[in-house]
Amino acid sequence: MAILIVDDSPDERLLLHHILKTAGYRDLITVSSACDVFMHLDLDHEGANGVKTDLILMDIKMPDIDGVEACRRIKAVDAFAGIPIIIVTAQVDSHDVVAGLEAGADDYVTKPFGMGELLA
């Protein structure tokens, strides 16, 4: 399973990578911004040359383009509409969670999270 981890915090990316690797996931890619996700998926070309991705874990609060808008743009492309996106965020405001789900996210996990919660 190819998992794309998107978070502007190097510590959070490292933590997510470590938890998933420890759980046996090996195909892990970490990026620090929505723009990096778009390049990884080749969003400009409808995913024609994008790297295979089965799951995206994405923070909401990021510079330039936030996770909600990134989710909206990813889900608007037919090739990516079926890729599950899980919002991983410290934002517990219900408005942020609802906005993420309305943008197409499939679920959310709040920070700080436990290993069990993330893997479930």
Secondary structure, 3 states (H helix, E strand, C coil): CEEEEECCCHHHHHHHHHHHHHCCCCEEEEECCHHHHHHHHCHHHCCCCCCCCCEEEECCCCCCCCHHHHHHHHHCCHHHCCCCEEEEECCCCHHHHHHHHHCCCCEEEECCCCHHHHHC
